[in-house]
């Protein structure tokens, strides 16, 4: 049992060495894009919420 666990971790480590990791610049760029998209989507949802709130207020 312990041999299987040890083998699993050794093979996992070997696979991780094959991974091409993103550079710091790529990570920062991706993070900036995600933050901007979250901001845009939150503004869109706030606008839809405001419109629905006004529509309900008018109906009631």
Secondary structure as the mmCIF struct_conf table of DSSP 4:
data_model
#
loop_
_struct_conf.conf_type_id
_struct_conf.id
_struct_conf.beg_label_comp_id
_struct_conf.beg_label_asym_id
_struct_conf.beg_label_seq_id
_struct_conf.end_label_comp_id
_struct_conf.end_label_asym_id
_struct_conf.end_label_seq_id
HELX_RH_AL_P HELX_RH_AL_P1 UNK A 2 UNK A 18
HELX_LH_PP_P HELX_LH_PP_P1 UNK A 21 UNK A 23
HELX_RH_AL_P HELX_RH_AL_P2 UNK A 24 UNK A 59
#
